[in-house]
Amino acid sequence: MNPARGFSLMEVLAALALLAILLLGVYSGVRSTTLSTSRGSAVIARLDEVRAAREFFRRQLASATALPWKALEGGMPVVFEGDSEHLRFVSALPGYLGKLGPQVIEVRLAEDEHHGHALEARFAPLPGSQVTVTEGAHDVLLTRVSAVRLRYAARGSSEWHDGWNDPLSLPGAVEISVVPEEGGEGWPVLIVAPRQDPDAVNVRAAVHRLPEANR
């Protein structure tokens, strides 16, 4: 009767080596799948962020109202303020936030918590209104922004300018271009035209309803 023969040391080592190779292949596949899923989720989140920021501009600028929130020296009312990097105007907030009434909305590039830049919207109640909002209330529209460029065109004109020089009226259209940080998703140029009729508000009469501090 032959005694039972076990595995030799070389056979055990070969089996362990094969098992290690198989486990390494499984780990690589799982890691690759996890990284692909994470990248896909990050891309989707970024696209959602860009889409939400564009929708904010489209909605708020389209519903901009020629209501003055301050007066320049000499009593000149201001209903819209804008240069190449920031703008300020009056618009009602959407949904239940609209109950707060018209808000002075300012959009500008600001530093974010990660020492980069973000496109930020700040809100303040229209001077003289009875509603209140939290002091310094703001919303981050888009993170990882390198630069923003805003241009303005008068109603019925195709000529674009880096600043809006007629504080008494709304521009005919606003062009928003955003340069993302390196590796960020692109931002197709967005053009929004305020819908309000130029004669819908008597701006010079409305300025007299402003508190004295804003005149």
C-alpha positions as CSV (number, residue, x, y, z in Angstrom):
1,M,0.0,0.0,0.0
2,N,1.5,3.4,-1.1
3,P,1.5,6.1,1.6
4,A,-0.6,9.2,0.9
5,R,1.4,11.8,-0.9
6,G,1.0,15.5,-0.1
7,F,1.8,18.6,-2.2
8,S,5.4,19.5,-2.5
9,L,6.7,23.0,-1.5
10,M,7.1,24.0,-5.1
11,E,3.5,23.0,-5.9
12,V,2.2,25.0,-2.9
13,L,4.2,28.1,-3.9
14,A,3.0,27.8,-7.5
15,A,-0.6,27.6,-6.4
16,L,-0.2,30.6,-4.1
17,A,1.4,32.6,-7.0
18,L,-1.5,31.7,-9.3
19,L,-4.0,32.7,-6.5
20,A,-2.1,36.0,-6.0
21,I,-2.3,36.8,-9.7
22,L,-6.0,36.0,-9.8
23,L,-6.7,38.2,-6.8
24,L,-4.6,41.0,-8.3
25,G,-6.7,40.8,-11.5
26,V,-9.9,40.9,-9.5
27,Y,-8.7,43.9,-7.4
28,S,-7.6,45.8,-10.6
29,G,-11.0,45.2,-12.2
30,V,-12.9,46.4,-9.1
31,R,-10.6,49.4,-8.7
32,S,-11.0,50.3,-12.4
33,T,-14.8,50.0,-12.1
34,T,-14.8,52.2,-8.9
35,L,-12.7,54.9,-10.5
36,S,-14.8,54.9,-13.7
37,T,-18.0,55.2,-11.6
38,S,-16.5,58.0,-9.5
39,R,-15.3,59.9,-12.6
40,G,-18.7,59.5,-14.2
41,S,-20.5,60.7,-11.1
42,A,-18.2,63.7,-10.9
43,V,-18.9,64.6,-14.6
44,I,-22.6,64.3,-14.1
45,A,-22.5,66.4,-10.9
46,R,-20.5,69.1,-12.8
47,L,-22.9,69.1,-15.7
48,D,-25.8,69.5,-13.3
49,E,-24.0,72.4,-11.7
50,V,-23.3,74.1,-15.0
51,R,-26.9,73.5,-16.1
52,A,-28.3,74.9,-12.8
53,A,-26.1,78.0,-13.1
54,R,-27.2,78.6,-16.7
55,E,-30.8,78.2,-15.7
56,F,-30.4,80.7,-12.9
57,F,-29.0,83.3,-15.4
58,R,-31.7,82.5,-18.0
59,R,-34.6,82.7,-15.5
60,Q,-33.5,85.7,-13.4
61,L,-32.2,87.9,-16.2
62,A,-35.3,87.2,-18.4
63,S,-37.5,88.3,-15.5
64,A,-35.4,91.4,-14.6
65,T,-37.4,94.4,-13.6
66,A,-36.5,98.1,-14.1
67,L,-37.0,99.0,-10.5
68,P,-34.4,101.3,-9.0
69,W,-32.5,100.3,-5.8
70,K,-30.3,103.4,-5.5
71,A,-29.8,106.8,-7.0
72,L,-26.6,108.4,-8.2
73,E,-25.5,111.9,-7.4
74,G,-28.1,114.2,-8.8
75,G,-31.0,111.8,-8.3
76,M,-30.2,109.5,-11.3
77,P,-31.9,106.2,-10.6
78,V,-30.1,102.9,-11.1
79,V,-32.0,99.9,-12.3
80,F,-29.1,97.9,-13.8
81,E,-25.4,97.9,-13.1
82,G,-22.9,95.8,-15.0
83,D,-19.3,95.5,-16.1
84,S,-17.2,92.7,-17.6
85,E,-17.0,90.8,-14.3
86,H,-20.1,91.5,-12.3
87,L,-23.7,92.7,-12.7
88,R,-26.5,93.8,-10.4
89,F,-30.2,94.0,-11.1
90,V,-33.7,93.5,-9.6
91,S,-35.7,90.3,-10.1
92,A,-38.2,88.1,-8.2
93,L,-36.9,84.8,-6.9
94,P,-38.5,81.6,-8.2
95,G,-41.0,79.3,-6.3
96,Y,-41.7,79.9,-2.7
97,L,-38.7,82.3,-2.5
98,G,-40.7,84.6,-4.7
99,K,-42.8,85.5,-1.7
100,L,-39.9,87.5,-0.5
101,G,-40.7,90.0,-3.2
102,P,-38.3,91.6,-5.7
103,Q,-34.6,91.2,-4.7
104,V,-31.5,93.0,-5.7
105,I,-29.3,90.2,-7.2
106,E,-25.6,90.7,-7.6
107,V,-23.5,88.1,-9.5
108,R,-19.7,88.2,-9.3
109,L,-16.6,86.0,-9.1
110,A,-15.6,85.3,-5.5
111,E,-12.9,83.2,-3.8
112,D,-14.2,79.8,-2.6
113,E,-13.2,77.7,0.4
114,H,-10.7,75.7,-1.6
115,H,-8.7,78.9,-2.6
116,G,-10.1,78.8,-6.1
117,H,-12.9,80.9,-7.6
118,A,-16.6,80.5,-7.8
119,L,-19.4,82.3,-9.4
120,E,-21.6,83.6,-6.6
121,A,-25.0,85.3,-6.4
122,R,-25.8,87.6,-3.5
123,F,-29.3,88.7,-2.5
124,A,-30.7,91.8,-0.8
125,P,-34.3,93.0,-0.5
126,L,-35.3,95.9,-2.7
127,P,-34.9,99.1,-0.5
128,G,-38.2,100.2,0.8
129,S,-39.8,96.8,0.7
130,Q,-41.3,95.2,3.8
131,V,-39.6,91.8,3.4
132,T,-36.3,90.8,4.9
133,V,-33.7,88.3,4.0
134,T,-30.7,87.0,5.9
135,E,-27.9,89.6,5.9
136,G,-25.3,88.5,3.3
137,A,-27.5,85.7,1.9
138,H,-25.8,84.2,-1.1
139,D,-25.7,81.2,-3.3
140,V,-22.7,79.6,-5.1
141,L,-23.8,79.1,-8.7
142,L,-20.7,77.5,-10.1
143,T,-17.4,76.3,-8.6
144,R,-13.9,75.9,-10.2
145,V,-14.2,79.0,-12.3
146,S,-11.1,80.7,-13.7
147,A,-12.7,83.8,-15.2
148,V,-16.0,85.2,-16.2
149,R,-16.8,87.7,-19.0
150,L,-20.1,89.6,-19.3
151,R,-21.1,91.8,-22.3
152,Y,-24.2,93.9,-22.9
153,A,-26.1,95.0,-26.0
154,A,-28.8,97.6,-26.2
155,R,-32.3,96.7,-27.4
156,G,-32.3,96.3,-31.1
157,S,-28.5,96.5,-31.4
158,S,-26.0,93.8,-32.3
159,E,-23.0,95.7,-30.9
160,W,-21.6,94.3,-27.6
161,H,-20.0,96.3,-24.8
162,D,-18.0,95.2,-21.8
163,G,-20.0,97.5,-19.5
164,W,-23.6,98.8,-19.3
165,N,-23.6,102.6,-19.2
166,D,-27.3,103.4,-19.1
167,P,-28.4,103.0,-15.4
168,L,-31.9,104.1,-16.3
169,S,-32.8,101.0,-18.4
170,L,-32.2,97.3,-18.7
171,P,-29.9,96.1,-21.5
172,G,-31.5,94.4,-24.5
173,A,-29.4,91.3,-24.0
174,V,-26.6,90.0,-21.7
175,E,-23.9,87.6,-22.9
176,I,-22.3,85.3,-20.2
177,S,-19.0,83.6,-20.9
178,V,-17.3,81.4,-18.2
179,V,-13.8,80.1,-18.4
180,P,-13.5,77.0,-16.1
181,E,-10.4,76.0,-14.3
182,E,-8.0,73.6,-16.0
183,G,-9.8,70.3,-16.6
184,G,-13.3,71.8,-15.9
185,E,-16.3,71.4,-18.1
186,G,-16.8,74.0,-20.8
187,W,-19.5,76.6,-20.7
188,P,-21.2,77.4,-24.1
189,V,-21.8,81.1,-24.5
190,L,-25.2,82.1,-23.0
191,I,-27.2,85.1,-24.2
192,V,-30.3,86.2,-22.3
193,A,-32.7,89.0,-23.1
194,P,-34.8,90.7,-20.4
195,R,-38.5,90.3,-21.3
196,Q,-39.8,93.5,-19.7
197,D,-41.1,96.3,-22.0
198,P,-38.9,99.4,-21.7
199,D,-41.9,101.5,-20.9
200,A,-43.4,99.2,-18.3
201,V,-42.0,101.1,-15.3
202,N,-41.8,104.9,-14.8
203,V,-38.2,104.7,-13.4
204,R,-37.9,108.4,-12.4
205,A,-41.1,108.3,-10.5
206,A,-40.2,105.0,-8.8
207,V,-36.9,106.4,-7.4
208,H,-38.8,108.7,-5.1
209,R,-40.1,105.7,-3.2
210,L,-36.5,104.7,-2.2
211,P,-35.5,105.4,1.4
212,E,-33.5,108.6,1.9
213,A,-30.3,106.6,2.4
214,N,-30.4,105.2,-1.1
215,R,-31.0,108.6,-2.7
